[in-house]
Amino acid sequence: MATRIGMDTIELQTPVFAESYAAVGGALENGGLLQGKLARVFDDATLGLDSWEKAEAQLQQAAADAALLRAGRKGADVDLHIAGDLLGQCSASMFAGRGLGIPFAGVYGACSTMALSMAMGALMLESGAVGTVLAGTSSHFCAAEKQFRQPLEYGGQRPPTAQWTATAAGAVLLSAAGDAPKITQLQFGRVVDLGVKDAHNMGAAMAPAAANTIGAFFRDTRTMPADYDLILTGDLGLVGSDLLRQLLLSDWGVALGNNHKDCGLLLYHEEQANEINAGASGCGCSAAVLCGEILPLIAAGHLTRVLFVATGALLSSVSPLQGESIPAVAHAVLIEGQK
Amino acid sequence: MQTSTEQYKTMVETASPNSPLAINMLKAFACGGAVCVLGEGLGLLYARLGADDERTRTLVAITLIALTAVLTALGVFDKIARHAGAGTIVPITGFANAVTSPAMEFQSEGRILGTGANIFKLAGPVLVYGGGAAVLYGVIYWLMHR
């Protein structure tokens, strides 16, 4: 049985294993860190379909199919599919689920979905209720712009704090038995809101949630940043990463070192910075970096203790217009390799 | 110590880079000026072809709108506008782009409830308040010249 340690953190008595994992993405996502590491690359943003929403569903299904293929499993072998995305009613996940035929549980955590779906999957596996769980998420630049911002061809200017929604998806097949990487501890974050209203500054909106989850995780587990090879935040970008360091220091007395990295700053190359401004974002950002780069590094023994903290901005398409500030959440999963 | 909302506001302002205002304004001035020069050139052309003043003005506006619509459809306009900013948004080009871009975007929801319902999604406020202002001005004008 999983046990609670401290106020917020949950420890798994028997670890849960990442049996296989895969990331897919668009041409831009294949240009940076993940070059050559994506299971599939889609050069055409439409994926040959007639809407951005269908393209995103296809993207998510492609990641799921790739993860299943790598494990040598079929959809029928999987007991539960947990997924979510940014689109209304999590439609990309639902439509991907239609093609997979696995019992499905939809979740919404905005860009924190990869950590959320993995944490929920790990708990269900540990309970013994299921033997394998497919956890995944996706985002698509064009679909997200259409829903949350302006039409794609609208001639607006993006402020330097704006982030670029990644066109990418990731999927992890979790299993009760197997080899590293393994999930040993996790934490569902609290919803935190420090009053940021600027929907073009998501990093600033999410940094307090990340600081709260990371600070609470260190407190509960009696650890400090040096105890980890990598503290990987989801998509705080340039502005949010800076604010996270300040908040952890002022509110928790924790100084983050160079072992903190942010997927939003890892995904794209610096030469792509003209377009992406303050970094990458979207559910697919942390999902693709985790599944395409970090999990393989853990499996190969290059990393042994990675605290994965994906962050999500919980605004809706109407809440900023109603004058609401942006609540955010961060979920943490501790992923370990062979000691 | 817990950071307060007020303290965090200051931290965010310090941490967030500002838009490069001077460069943006310079680019907007140059691009907006270029649109006006183009309009003026078209005006001279139509006048030479024999159009009277009123018809020339209409033809210039139609040409700029058509040009913007084509550039938007080709996916070029937003790339120019990323640099031009207000230089392309404020002239009639901005209005044309604001109508064309949602018309393209919502094609996937069909001609009626997609394109038809969303075509004025961005330009709607201009139509509503522009029309409203025109009515108000008309009433004042009528009262003064009665």
HADDOCK unambig.tbl for C-alpha pairs under 7 A between the chains (distance, minus, plus):
assign (segid A and resid 50 and name CA) (segid B and resid 108 and name CA) 6.67 0.50 0.50
assign (segid A and resid 51 and name CA) (segid B and resid 108 and name CA) 5.68 0.50 0.50
assign (segid A and resid 151 and name CA) (segid B and resid 101 and name CA) 5.85 0.50 0.50
assign (segid A and resid 151 and name CA) (segid B and resid 102 and name CA) 5.48 0.50 0.50
assign (segid A and resid 151 and name CA) (segid B and resid 105 and name CA) 5.76 0.50 0.50
assign (segid A and resid 152 and name CA) (segid B and resid 105 and name CA) 6.89 0.50 0.50
assign (segid A and resid 153 and name CA) (segid B and resid 72 and name CA) 6.16 0.50 0.50
assign (segid A and resid 153 and name CA) (segid B and resid 75 and name CA) 6.26 0.50 0.50
assign (segid A and resid 153 and name CA) (segid B and resid 78 and name CA) 5.48 0.50 0.50
assign (segid A and resid 153 and name CA) (segid B and resid 101 and name CA) 5.11 0.50 0.50
assign (segid A and resid 154 and name CA) (segid B and resid 78 and name CA) 5.83 0.50 0.50
assign (segid A and resid 154 and name CA) (segid B and resid 97 and name CA) 6.27 0.50 0.50
assign (segid A and resid 154 and name CA) (segid B and resid 98 and name CA) 6.21 0.50 0.50
assign (segid A and resid 154 and name CA) (segid B and resid 101 and name CA) 5.36 0.50 0.50
assign (segid A and resid 155 and name CA) (segid B and resid 77 and name CA) 6.43 0.50 0.50
assign (segid A and resid 155 and name CA) (segid B and resid 78 and name CA) 4.09 0.50 0.50
assign (segid A and resid 155 and name CA) (segid B and resid 81 and name CA) 4.83 0.50 0.50
assign (segid A and resid 155 and name CA) (segid B and resid 82 and name CA) 6.32 0.50 0.50
assign (segid A and resid 155 and name CA) (segid B and resid 97 and name CA) 6.95 0.50 0.50
assign (segid A and resid 156 and name CA) (segid B and resid 81 and name CA) 6.35 0.50 0.50
assign (segid A and resid 156 and name CA) (segid B and resid 82 and name CA) 6.11 0.50 0.50
assign (segid A and resid 156 and name CA) (segid B and resid 85 and name CA) 6.48 0.50 0.50
assign (segid A and resid 157 and name CA) (segid B and resid 82 and name CA) 5.01 0.50 0.50
assign (segid A and resid 157 and name CA) (segid B and resid 85 and name CA) 5.87 0.50 0.50
assign (segid A and resid 159 and name CA) (segid B and resid 19 and name CA) 5.86 0.50 0.50
assign (segid A and resid 160 and name CA) (segid B and resid 17 and name CA) 6.22 0.50 0.50
assign (segid A and resid 160 and name CA) (segid B and resid 18 and name CA) 6.72 0.50 0.50
assign (segid A and resid 160 and name CA) (segid B and resid 19 and name CA) 6.01 0.50 0.50
assign (segid A and resid 161 and name CA) (segid B and resid 16 and name CA) 6.23 0.50 0.50
assign (segid A and resid 161 and name CA) (segid B and resid 17 and name CA) 6.60 0.50 0.50
assign (segid A and resid 194 and name CA) (segid B and resid 5 and name CA) 5.01 0.50 0.50
assign (segid A and resid 194 and name CA) (segid B and resid 8 and name CA) 6.84 0.50 0.50
assign (segid A and resid 195 and name CA) (segid B and resid 5 and name CA) 5.97 0.50 0.50
assign (segid A and resid 204 and name CA) (segid B and resid 12 and name CA) 6.35 0.50 0.50
assign (segid A and resid 239 and name CA) (segid B and resid 15 and name CA) 5.90 0.50 0.50
assign (segid A and resid 239 and name CA) (segid B and resid 16 and name CA) 5.82 0.50 0.50
assign (segid A and resid 242 and name CA) (segid B and resid 15 and name CA) 6.96 0.50 0.50
assign (segid A and resid 243 and name CA) (segid B and resid 15 and name CA) 6.98 0.50 0.50
assign (segid A and resid 250 and name CA) (segid B and resid 1 and name CA) 6.52 0.50 0.50
assign (segid A and resid 251 and name CA) (segid B and resid 1 and name CA) 4.95 0.50 0.50
assign (segid A and resid 251 and name CA) (segid B and resid 2 and name CA) 5.06 0.50 0.50
assign (segid A and resid 251 and name CA) (segid B and resid 3 and name CA) 6.41 0.50 0.50
